[in-house]
């Protein structure tokens, strides 16, 4: 399966798997900026993607950024639909107490390509009962 990528910025780096067997492609910044504590910024990647038919791209945080700097993707996972042809941007938020510097070429997130199931929506007056029922949000005691 192929993922077509068009660079729209000369500073762009193609997404890449860091290790054999990784599920996420690293995404790289073309911006140089500072994210203050509590601040949210859209970081550009300088790329446009053409996803294979029947797939989506999920934009997810990098665990190292979250652990070491409290930097995460705000709308995780961010979804890129198969038909989107705009620049890939990543919404980062600084949950830490220190300013965070993003440099050109910084790894800012990871992108996972996943299959998409399409469903036919049917209105119904009844649904199948389950042992769980409507229990949620702490219903198991944890």
C-alpha positions as CSV (number, residue, x, y, z in Angstrom):
1,X,0.0,0.0,0.0
2,X,1.3,3.5,-0.9
3,X,0.9,6.9,0.7
4,X,1.4,9.7,-1.8
5,X,3.0,12.8,-0.2
6,X,3.5,16.3,-1.8
7,X,5.9,18.7,-0.2
8,X,4.5,22.3,-0.2
9,X,7.4,23.7,1.8
10,X,11.1,23.4,1.1
11,X,11.7,22.8,4.8
12,X,9.3,19.7,4.8
13,X,10.6,16.3,5.8
14,X,8.7,13.2,4.6
15,X,7.0,11.3,7.4
16,X,9.0,8.2,8.3
17,X,8.9,5.1,10.5
18,X,11.7,5.3,13.1
19,X,11.9,1.5,13.5
20,X,11.0,-1.6,11.7
21,X,7.5,-2.7,12.9
22,X,6.4,0.8,14.1
23,X,2.8,1.7,13.5
24,X,3.3,5.5,13.5
25,X,5.1,7.6,11.0
26,X,6.9,10.5,12.6
27,X,5.7,14.0,11.5
28,X,8.1,16.9,11.4
29,X,7.6,20.7,11.9
30,X,8.3,23.3,9.3
31,X,7.7,26.0,11.9
32,X,10.0,27.4,14.5
33,X,7.9,28.6,17.4
34,X,7.5,28.6,21.2
35,X,4.5,27.2,23.0
36,X,3.9,28.8,26.4
37,X,2.4,26.8,29.3
38,X,-1.3,26.4,28.7
39,X,-1.0,27.5,25.1
40,X,-2.2,25.7,22.0
41,X,-0.6,26.2,18.6
42,X,-1.1,24.7,15.1
43,X,2.2,23.4,13.9
44,X,2.5,23.0,10.1
45,X,4.2,20.0,8.5
46,X,4.6,21.4,4.9
47,X,3.0,18.3,3.4
48,X,-0.2,17.2,1.7
49,X,-1.1,13.6,1.7
50,X,-3.2,11.3,-0.6
51,X,-4.5,8.4,1.5
52,X,-5.3,5.1,0.0
53,X,-9.0,4.5,-0.7
54,X,-10.8,3.2,2.5
55,X,-8.3,4.6,4.9
56,X,-7.9,7.5,7.3
57,X,-4.8,9.0,9.0
58,X,-4.9,9.4,12.8
59,X,-2.6,12.1,14.3
60,X,-1.4,11.0,17.7
61,X,1.0,12.4,20.4
62,X,4.6,11.2,20.8
63,X,5.0,9.5,24.1
64,X,8.4,11.1,24.7
65,X,7.1,14.6,24.3
66,X,4.2,13.9,26.6
67,X,6.4,12.4,29.3
68,X,9.4,14.7,29.2
69,X,7.7,18.0,28.2
70,X,3.9,17.6,28.8
71,X,3.3,18.3,25.1
72,X,0.5,16.5,23.5
73,X,-1.9,16.6,20.5
74,X,-5.0,18.5,21.7
75,X,-7.6,16.6,19.6
76,X,-6.1,13.2,19.9
77,X,-6.4,11.3,17.7
78,X,-6.8,13.9,15.1
79,X,-8.5,12.5,12.0
80,X,-7.5,13.2,8.4
81,X,-10.1,11.9,6.0
82,X,-9.2,10.2,2.7
83,X,-10.5,13.1,0.6
84,X,-8.7,15.9,2.4
85,X,-6.0,17.6,0.3
86,X,-4.9,20.5,2.6
87,X,-1.7,20.8,4.5
88,X,-1.3,18.4,7.5
89,X,-1.2,20.5,10.6
90,X,-0.8,19.3,14.2
91,X,-2.6,21.0,17.2
92,X,-0.1,20.9,20.1
93,X,-0.9,22.0,23.6
94,X,1.7,22.6,26.4
95,X,0.4,21.1,29.7
96,X,3.7,21.7,31.3
97,X,5.0,24.6,33.4
98,X,7.9,25.6,31.1
99,X,8.0,27.1,27.6
100,X,8.5,24.5,24.8
101,X,10.5,25.3,21.7
102,X,9.5,23.8,18.4
103,X,12.3,24.0,15.8
104,X,12.2,23.3,12.0
105,X,12.6,19.5,11.7
106,X,11.3,18.7,15.2
107,X,9.3,15.5,15.5
108,X,6.0,16.7,16.7
109,X,3.5,13.8,16.4
110,X,3.0,10.5,14.8
111,X,0.6,9.5,12.0
112,X,-1.1,6.1,11.9
113,X,-2.9,5.0,8.7
114,X,-6.0,2.9,9.5
115,X,-8.8,1.2,7.6
116,X,-12.2,2.8,7.8
117,X,-15.5,1.0,8.1
118,X,-18.5,2.7,6.6
119,X,-21.9,1.9,8.1
120,X,-25.5,2.4,6.9
121,X,-27.3,4.4,9.6
122,X,-30.7,2.9,10.5
123,X,-33.1,4.4,13.0
124,X,-34.6,1.8,15.3
125,X,-37.0,1.9,18.2
126,X,-35.3,-1.1,19.9
127,X,-31.7,-2.2,20.5
128,X,-30.3,-5.5,21.7
129,X,-29.9,-5.8,25.5
130,X,-26.5,-6.5,26.9
131,X,-25.2,-7.4,30.4
132,X,-23.6,-4.0,30.6
133,X,-26.6,-2.0,29.6
134,X,-26.2,1.7,30.0
135,X,-23.4,1.4,32.6
136,X,-20.5,3.7,31.8
137,X,-18.2,6.4,33.2
138,X,-17.0,4.5,36.3
139,X,-19.6,1.8,36.4
140,X,-17.0,-0.8,37.0
141,X,-15.8,0.9,40.2
142,X,-12.5,2.2,38.7
